[in-house]
């Protein structure tokens, strides 16, 4: 854990970037420096294409009609899957991206 965020959220630094979220248990607050796990549903993540400051790169795109599944390799080496509902555009393999997720969709778990 890195610190406290707005509205009682907890800020964590991960290999996929820095995110604010809520602890899984109401009676538990991690201390700064504690090792925690982060849970985010793939459809809660928003992808933003970027030319500078990207956190990762699209490795694979699977178009499924009303859903696109992306496999993204983060610069730290970890790979994640993101599902985008009702896509307006399809991002190509090799595109640099950043990830955005609202803190209410991030759950912080004790290790």
DSSP file (Angstrom, degrees, kcal/mol; ACC not computed):
  #  RESIDUE AA STRUCTURE BP1 BP2  ACC     N-H-->O    O-->H-N    N-H-->O    O-->H-N    TCO  KAPPA ALPHA  PHI   PSI    X-CA   Y-CA   Z-CA
    1    1 A X              0   0    0      0, 0.0    32,-2.5     0, 0.0    11,-0.2   0.000 360.0 360.0 360.0 144.6    0.0    0.0    0.0
    2    2 A X        -     0   0    0      9,-2.8     2,-0.3     1,-0.3    10,-0.2   0.807 360.0 -63.5-102.4 -38.5    1.2    3.5   -0.8
    3    3 A X  E     -A   11   0A   0      8,-1.8     8,-3.3    28,-0.1     2,-0.3  -0.980  60.2 -53.0 175.0-169.1   -1.2    5.8    1.1
    4    4 A X  E     -A   10   0A   0     -2,-0.3     6,-0.3     6,-0.2     2,-0.1  -0.758  44.4-165.2 -98.7 142.3   -4.7    7.1    1.6
    5    5 A X    >   -     0   0    0      4,-3.1     3,-0.7    -2,-0.3     2,-0.1  -0.334  37.5 -56.9-108.9-166.4   -6.9    8.5   -1.2
    6    6 A X  G >  S+     0   0    0      1,-0.2     3,-1.6     2,-0.2    -1,-0.2  -0.412 114.4  14.7 -74.0 149.6  -10.0   10.6   -1.4
    7    7 A X  G 3  S-     0   0    0      1,-0.3    -1,-0.2    -2,-0.1    -3,-0.0   0.767 135.2 -55.0  61.8  29.8  -13.2    9.5    0.3
    8    8 A X  G <  S+     0   0    0     -3,-0.7    -1,-0.3     1,-0.2    -2,-0.2   0.572  98.4 144.5  82.5   8.1  -11.6    6.8    2.4
    9    9 A X    <   -     0   0    0     -3,-1.6    -4,-3.1    13,-0.1     2,-0.4  -0.337  45.4-129.9 -77.2 164.7  -10.0    5.0   -0.5
   10   10 A X  E     -AB   4  21A   0     11,-3.2    11,-2.5    -6,-0.3     2,-0.5  -0.940  13.5-140.4-114.6 135.5   -6.5    3.4   -0.3
   11   11 A X  E     -AB   3  20A   0     -8,-3.3    -9,-2.8    -2,-0.4    -8,-1.8  -0.856  22.7-176.5-100.5 128.1   -3.9    4.1   -2.9
   12   12 A X  E     - B   0  19A   0      7,-3.3     7,-2.6    -2,-0.5     2,-0.5  -0.935  21.1-139.4-124.5 148.0   -1.7    1.2   -4.1
   13   13 A X  E     + B   0  18A   0     -2,-0.4     5,-0.2     5,-0.2     2,-0.2  -0.927  32.1 170.4-105.6 124.6    1.2    1.0   -6.5
   14   14 A X  E >   - B   0  17A   0      3,-2.7     3,-1.5    -2,-0.5    -2,-0.0  -0.730  51.4-101.5-125.8 173.4    1.1   -2.0   -8.8
   15   15 A X  T 3  S+     0   0    0      1,-0.3    61,-0.6    -2,-0.2    63,-0.2   0.645 124.7  54.3 -69.0 -13.9    3.0   -3.3  -11.8
   16   16 A X  T 3  S-     0   0    0      1,-0.4    -1,-0.3    58,-0.1     2,-0.2   0.269 126.0 -84.9-101.2   8.7    0.0   -2.0  -13.8
   17   17 A X  E <   -B   14   0A   0     -3,-1.5    -3,-2.7    81,-0.1     2,-0.5  -0.679  59.4 -47.8 119.7-174.6    0.2    1.5  -12.4
   18   18 A X  E     +B   13   0A   0     -5,-0.2     2,-0.3    -2,-0.2    -5,-0.2  -0.859  57.9 177.0-102.4 130.5   -1.1    3.4   -9.3
   19   19 A X  E     -B   12   0A   0     -7,-2.6    -7,-3.3    -2,-0.5     2,-0.4  -0.972  25.3-139.8-137.4 147.7   -4.7    2.9   -8.3
   20   20 A X  E     +B   11   0A   0     -2,-0.3     2,-0.3    81,-0.3    -9,-0.2  -0.850  37.7 149.9-100.9 142.3   -7.1    4.0   -5.6
   21   21 A X  E     -B   10   0A   0    -11,-2.5   -11,-3.2    -2,-0.4     2,-0.4  -0.894  42.0 -93.1-156.1-174.9   -9.6    1.5   -4.3
   22   22 A X  E     -c  107   0B   0     84,-2.7    86,-2.8    81,-0.5   -13,-0.1  -0.896  39.9-108.4-113.6 140.9  -11.6    0.4   -1.3
   23   23 A X  E     -c  108   0B   0     -2,-0.4    86,-0.2    84,-0.2     6,-0.0  -0.366  24.0-129.6 -62.7 145.0  -10.6   -2.3    1.3
   24   24 A X  S    S+     0   0    0     84,-2.6     2,-0.5     1,-0.1    -1,-0.1   0.854  94.6  51.0 -65.6 -36.4  -12.5   -5.5    0.9
   25   25 A X  S >  S-     0   0    0     83,-0.3     3,-1.6     3,-0.1    -2,-0.1  -0.893  75.2-144.5-107.9 131.6  -13.4   -5.6    4.6
   26   26 A X  T 3  S+     0   0    0     -2,-0.5    -1,-0.1     1,-0.3    -3,-0.1   0.790 100.9  51.8 -63.3 -27.9  -14.9   -2.6    6.3
   27   27 A X  T 3  S+     0   0    0     -3,-0.0     2,-0.4     2,-0.0    -1,-0.3   0.269  99.4  79.4 -94.1  12.2  -13.0   -3.2    9.6
   28   28 A X    <   +     0   0    0     -3,-1.6     2,-0.4    -5,-0.0    -3,-0.1  -0.976  47.3 174.3-125.8 132.0   -9.6   -3.5    7.9
   29   29 A X        -     0   0    0     -2,-0.4     2,-0.1    -6,-0.0    -3,-0.0  -0.985  29.3-130.1-130.8 121.3   -7.3   -0.7    6.7
   30   30 A X        -     0   0    0     -2,-0.4     2,-0.2   -27,-0.1     3,-0.1  -0.391  22.1-123.4 -68.8 148.8   -3.8   -1.6    5.4
   31   31 A X    >   -     0   0    0      1,-0.1     3,-2.5    -2,-0.1    -1,-0.1  -0.597  40.8 -82.6 -87.4 154.0   -0.9    0.3    6.8
   32   32 A X  T 3  S+     0   0    0      1,-0.3   -30,-0.2    -2,-0.2    -1,-0.1  -0.329 120.0  23.5 -56.9 131.5    1.5    2.1    4.5
   33   33 A X  T 3  S+     0   0    0    -32,-2.5    -1,-0.3     1,-0.3   -31,-0.1   0.214  89.1 137.4  94.3 -13.8    4.0   -0.3    3.0
   34   34 A X    <   -     0   0    0     -3,-2.5     2,-0.5     1,-0.1    -1,-0.3  -0.341  58.2-118.8 -63.4 145.6    1.8   -3.4    3.6
   35   35 A X        +     0   0    0     -3,-0.1    76,-0.7    -2,-0.0     2,-0.3  -0.769  44.8 167.5 -85.9 128.0    1.7   -5.9    0.7
   36   36 A X  E     -D  110   0B   0     -2,-0.5     2,-0.3    74,-0.2    74,-0.2  -0.849  31.6-122.8-133.8 167.6   -1.9   -6.2   -0.7
   37   37 A X  E     -D  109   0B   0     72,-2.3    72,-3.1    -2,-0.3     2,-0.4  -0.846  20.8-144.1-109.3 153.1   -3.6   -7.7   -3.7
   38   38 A X  E     -D  108   0B   0     -2,-0.3     2,-0.5    70,-0.2    70,-0.2  -0.970   9.0-163.3-121.3 131.8   -5.8   -5.7   -6.0
   39   39 A X  E     +D  107   0B   0     68,-2.7    68,-2.5    -2,-0.4     2,-0.4  -0.967  16.3 163.1-118.5 125.3   -9.0   -7.0   -7.7
   40   40 A X  E     -D  106   0B   0     -2,-0.5     2,-0.2    66,-0.2    66,-0.1  -0.992  37.2-123.2-139.9 129.4  -10.5   -5.3  -10.7
   41   41 A X    >   -     0   0    0     64,-0.5     3,-2.1    -2,-0.4     4,-0.4  -0.522  26.3-123.9 -70.1 138.5  -13.1   -6.8  -13.1
   42   42 A X  G >  S+     0   0    0      1,-0.3     3,-0.9    -2,-0.2    41,-0.9   0.808 109.6  55.3 -55.4 -32.6  -11.8   -6.6  -16.7
   43   43 A X  G 3  S+     0   0    0      1,-0.2    -1,-0.3    39,-0.2    42,-0.2   0.588  97.5  64.6 -79.5  -8.0  -14.8   -4.7  -17.9
   44   44 A X  G <  S+     0   0    0     -3,-2.1    58,-0.5    61,-0.1     2,-0.4   0.573  84.8  91.0 -86.9 -10.0  -14.3   -2.0  -15.3
   45   45 A X    <   -     0   0    0     -3,-0.9     2,-0.4    -4,-0.4    56,-0.2  -0.712  63.9-153.8 -90.5 134.2  -11.0   -0.9  -16.9
   46   46 A X  E     -E  100   0C   0     54,-3.5    54,-2.7    -2,-0.4     2,-0.4  -0.900   8.7-143.1-106.5 136.2  -10.9    1.8  -19.5
   47   47 A X  E     -E   99   0C   0     -2,-0.4     2,-0.5    52,-0.2    52,-0.2  -0.820  13.0-169.1 -99.6 135.1   -8.1    1.9  -22.1
   48   48 A X  E     -E   98   0C   0     50,-2.5    50,-2.5    -2,-0.4     2,-0.2  -0.986  19.1-133.5-125.3 122.6   -6.7    5.2  -23.3
   49   49 A X  E     +E   97   0C   0     -2,-0.5     2,-0.3    48,-0.2    48,-0.2  -0.480  32.4 177.9 -70.3 141.1   -4.4    5.3  -26.3
   50   50 A X        -     0   0    0     46,-2.4    46,-0.3    -2,-0.2     3,-0.1  -0.996  35.2-160.1-146.5 148.8   -1.3    7.4  -25.7
   51   51 A X  S    S+     0   0    0     -2,-0.3     2,-0.4     1,-0.2     3,-0.2   0.758  87.4  34.9 -95.1 -32.0    1.8    8.4  -27.6
   52   52 A X  S    S+     0   0    0      1,-0.1    -1,-0.2    44,-0.1     0, 0.0  -0.935 117.7  17.4-122.1 145.8    3.8    9.4  -24.5
   53   53 A X  S    S+     0   0    0     -2,-0.4    -1,-0.1     1,-0.2    -2,-0.1   0.745  75.9 171.1  73.4  25.1    3.7    8.0  -21.0
   54   54 A X        -     0   0    0     -3,-0.2    44,-0.2     1,-0.1    -1,-0.2  -0.361  28.9-155.8 -69.0 149.5    2.1    4.7  -21.8
   55   55 A X  S    S-     0   0    0     42,-2.2    20,-2.8     1,-0.1    21,-0.3   0.628  70.8 -11.5 -94.2 -18.7    1.9    2.0  -19.1
   56   56 A X  E     -GF  74  97C   0     41,-1.8    41,-2.4    18,-0.3     2,-0.4  -0.922  62.6-109.6-164.6-173.8    1.7   -0.9  -21.6
   57   57 A X  E     -GF  73  96C   0     16,-2.1    16,-2.5    -2,-0.3     2,-0.4  -0.994  31.5-111.2-137.9 139.1    1.2   -2.2  -25.1
   58   58 A X  E     +G   72   0C   0     37,-2.1    36,-3.3    -2,-0.4    14,-0.2  -0.572  33.4 175.0 -71.4 125.3   -1.6   -4.1  -26.7
   59   59 A X  E     +     0   0C   0     12,-3.2     2,-0.3    -2,-0.4    13,-0.2   0.718  65.0  10.0-101.2 -29.8   -0.4   -7.6  -27.5
   60   60 A X  E     -G   71   0C   0     11,-1.4    11,-2.4    32,-0.1     2,-0.4  -0.989  56.8-160.1-155.3 141.8   -3.6   -9.2  -28.8
   61   61 A X  E     -G   70   0C   0     -2,-0.3     2,-0.5     9,-0.2     9,-0.2  -0.994   5.6-172.0-125.4 128.0   -7.1   -8.0  -29.8
   62   62 A X  E     -G   69   0C   0      7,-2.7     7,-2.7    -2,-0.4     2,-0.5  -0.960  11.1-154.9-122.5 113.0  -10.1  -10.4  -29.9
   63   63 A X  E     +G   68   0C   0     -2,-0.5     5,-0.2     5,-0.2     3,-0.1  -0.765  17.8 172.7 -90.1 123.6  -13.3   -8.8  -31.4
   64   64 A X        -     0   0    0      3,-3.1     2,-1.2    -2,-0.5     4,-0.1  -0.104  52.4-102.1-122.1  33.3  -16.4  -10.6  -30.2
   65   65 A X  S    S+     0   0    0      1,-0.2    22,-0.2     2,-0.1    -1,-0.1  -0.696 111.7  19.1  86.0 -96.0  -19.2   -8.3  -31.7
   66   66 A X  S    S+     0   0    0     -2,-1.2    20,-3.1    20,-0.1     2,-0.4   0.424 128.8  53.1 -89.9   2.5  -20.4   -6.2  -28.8
   67   67 A X  E     - H   0  85C   0     18,-0.2    -3,-3.1    19,-0.1     2,-0.4  -0.996  61.8-162.0-135.5 140.5  -17.2   -6.9  -26.7
   68   68 A X  E     -GH  63  84C   0     16,-2.2    16,-3.1    -2,-0.4     2,-0.5  -0.990  10.6-155.2-117.0 132.7  -13.5   -6.5  -27.5
   69   69 A X  E     -GH  62  83C   0     -7,-2.7    -7,-2.7    -2,-0.4     2,-0.4  -0.932  10.9-166.8-106.6 128.2  -11.0   -8.4  -25.3
   70   70 A X  E     -GH  61  82C   0     12,-3.2    12,-2.4    -2,-0.5     2,-0.6  -0.913  13.6-153.6-112.0 139.1   -7.5   -6.9  -25.2
   71   71 A X  E     -GH  60  81C   0    -11,-2.4   -12,-3.2    -2,-0.4   -11,-1.4  -0.974  23.3-170.0-107.0 121.3   -4.4   -8.6  -23.8
   72   72 A X  E     -GH  58  80C   0      8,-2.9     8,-2.5    -2,-0.6     2,-0.7  -0.939  17.1-150.5-119.4 130.9   -2.0   -5.9  -22.6
   73   73 A X  E     -GH  57  79C   0    -16,-2.5   -16,-2.1    -2,-0.4     6,-0.2  -0.896  20.0-143.4 -99.2 118.8    1.6   -6.3  -21.5
   74   74 A X  E >   -G   56   0C   0      4,-3.3     3,-2.5    -2,-0.7   -18,-0.3  -0.442  24.0-112.1 -77.1 154.8    2.6   -3.7  -19.0
   75   75 A X  T 3  S+     0   0    0    -20,-2.8   -19,-0.1     1,-0.3    -1,-0.1   0.768 118.0  62.6 -60.3 -25.2    6.1   -2.3  -19.1
   76   76 A X  T 3  S-     0   0    0    -61,-0.6    -1,-0.3   -21,-0.3     3,-0.1   0.532 122.5-106.1 -77.1  -5.2    6.8   -4.0  -15.8
   77   77 A X  S <  S+     0   0    0     -3,-2.5     2,-0.1     1,-0.4    -2,-0.1   0.147  79.5 125.1 105.5 -20.1    6.2   -7.3  -17.6
   78   78 A X        -     0   0    0    -63,-0.2    -4,-3.3    -5,-0.1     2,-0.4  -0.471  49.1-144.1 -74.8 145.0    2.8   -8.3  -16.2
   79   79 A X  E     -H   73   0C   0     -6,-0.2     2,-0.3    -2,-0.1    -6,-0.2  -0.901  18.5-177.3-110.4 140.9    0.0   -9.1  -18.6
   80   80 A X  E     -H   72   0C   0     -8,-2.5    -8,-2.9    -2,-0.4     2,-0.4  -0.922  20.6-131.2-132.1 159.0   -3.6   -8.2  -18.0
   81   81 A X  E     -H   71   0C   0     -2,-0.3     2,-0.4   -10,-0.2   -10,-0.2  -0.931  19.9-171.3-111.7 135.7   -6.9   -8.8  -19.9
   82   82 A X  E     -H   70   0C   0    -12,-2.4   -12,-3.2    -2,-0.4     2,-0.5  -0.992   8.1-156.6-126.3 132.7   -9.3   -5.9  -20.4
   83   83 A X  E     -H   69   0C   0    -41,-0.9     2,-0.5    -2,-0.4   -14,-0.2  -0.945   7.6-162.2-109.9 125.6  -12.9   -6.3  -21.9
   84   84 A X  E     -H   68   0C   0    -16,-3.1   -16,-2.2    -2,-0.5     3,-0.5  -0.932   9.8-144.4-111.7 123.4  -14.4   -3.3  -23.5
   85   85 A X  E    S-H   67   0C   0     -2,-0.5   -18,-0.2   -42,-0.2   -19,-0.1  -0.615  76.3  -2.0 -85.0 142.5  -18.2   -3.3  -24.0
   86   86 A X  S    S-     0   0    0    -20,-3.1    -1,-0.2    -2,-0.3   -19,-0.1   0.909  87.3-151.3  46.5  59.9  -19.7   -1.7  -27.1
   87   87 A X        -     0   0    0     -3,-0.5    -1,-0.1   -22,-0.2     3,-0.1  -0.305  21.0-162.4 -66.5 141.4  -16.4   -0.5  -28.6
   88   88 A X  S    S+     0   0    0      1,-0.3     2,-0.3    -2,-0.0    -1,-0.1   0.704  80.0  10.1 -90.6 -25.2  -16.3    2.6  -30.8
   89   89 A X  S    S-     0   0    0      2,-0.0     2,-0.5     0, 0.0    -1,-0.3  -0.979  70.9-126.4-148.7 158.7  -12.9    1.6  -32.2
   90   90 A X        -     0   0    0     -2,-0.3     2,-0.3    -3,-0.1   -29,-0.0  -0.943  23.7-141.1-110.0 122.3  -10.6   -1.3  -32.1
   91   91 A X        -     0   0    0     -2,-0.5     2,-0.1     1,-0.1     3,-0.1  -0.646  22.4-126.2 -83.8 139.2   -7.0   -0.6  -31.0
   92   92 A X    >   -     0   0    0     -2,-0.3     3,-1.7     1,-0.1   -34,-0.3  -0.384  30.0 -83.9 -86.0 159.4   -4.3   -2.5  -32.9
   93   93 A X  T 3  S+     0   0    0      1,-0.2   -34,-0.2   -34,-0.1    -1,-0.1  -0.337 115.1  29.4 -56.6 137.6   -1.5   -4.7  -31.7
   94   94 A X  T 3  S+     0   0    0    -36,-3.3    -1,-0.2     1,-0.3     2,-0.2   0.298  82.9 138.1  93.0  -9.1    1.5   -2.6  -30.6
   95   95 A X    <   -     0   0    0     -3,-1.7   -37,-2.1   -37,-0.1    -1,-0.3  -0.511  54.4-124.4 -71.9 134.8   -0.5    0.5  -29.6
   96   96 A X  E     + F   0  57C   0    -46,-0.3   -46,-2.4   -39,-0.2     2,-0.3  -0.631  39.0 177.5 -78.2 135.9    0.8    2.1  -26.3
   97   97 A X  E     -EF  49  56C   0    -41,-2.4   -42,-2.2    -2,-0.3   -41,-1.8  -0.925  27.0-149.9-137.9 159.4   -2.0    2.5  -23.7
   98   98 A X  E     -E   48   0C   0    -50,-2.5   -50,-2.5    -2,-0.3     2,-0.4  -0.849  24.9-129.7-117.6 163.7   -2.7    3.7  -20.2
   99   99 A X  E     -E   47   0C   0     -2,-0.3     2,-0.4   -52,-0.2   -52,-0.2  -0.924  17.4-168.5-119.0 141.4   -5.4    2.2  -18.0
  100  100 A X  E     +E   46   0C   0    -54,-2.7   -54,-3.5    -2,-0.4     2,-0.3  -0.989  10.2 168.9-128.0 136.9   -8.1    4.1  -16.1
  101  101 A X        -     0   0    0     -2,-0.4   -81,-0.3   -56,-0.2     2,-0.2  -0.980  35.0-117.6-148.1 135.9  -10.4    2.6  -13.5
  102  102 A X    >   -     0   0    0    -58,-0.5     3,-2.5    -2,-0.3     4,-0.2  -0.497  28.3-121.6 -72.0 138.6  -12.8    4.3  -11.0
  103  103 A X  G >  S+     0   0    0      1,-0.3     3,-1.6     2,-0.2   -81,-0.5   0.781 109.8  64.8 -53.6 -30.3  -11.8    3.7   -7.3
  104  104 A X  G 3  S+     0   0    0      1,-0.3    -1,-0.3   -83,-0.1   -83,-0.1   0.699 101.1  52.6 -68.4 -15.1  -15.3    2.1   -6.6
  105  105 A X  G <  S+     0   0    0     -3,-2.5     2,-0.5   -61,-0.1   -64,-0.5   0.359  93.7  84.8 -98.7   4.0  -14.3   -0.7   -9.0
  106  106 A X  E <   - D   0  40B   0     -3,-1.6   -84,-2.7    -4,-0.2     2,-0.5  -0.933  60.4-165.6-109.6 123.0  -11.0   -1.5   -7.3
  107  107 A X  E     -cD  22  39B   0    -68,-2.5   -68,-2.7    -2,-0.5     2,-0.5  -0.935   8.9-149.0-111.4 127.4  -11.0   -3.8   -4.3
  108  108 A X  E     -cD  23  38B   0    -86,-2.8   -84,-2.6    -2,-0.5     2,-0.3  -0.836  18.3-165.6 -97.2 126.2   -8.0   -4.0   -2.0
  109  109 A X  E     - D   0  37B   0    -72,-3.1   -72,-2.3    -2,-0.5     2,-0.1  -0.849  21.9-113.3-116.1 146.6   -7.4   -7.5   -0.4
  110  110 A X  E       D   0  36B   0     -2,-0.3   -74,-0.2   -74,-0.2   -82,-0.0  -0.483 360.0 360.0 -69.7 144.6   -5.3   -8.6    2.4
  111  111 A X              0   0    0    -76,-0.7    -1,-0.1    -2,-0.1   -75,-0.1   0.409 360.0 360.0 -95.7 360.0   -2.4  -11.0    1.5
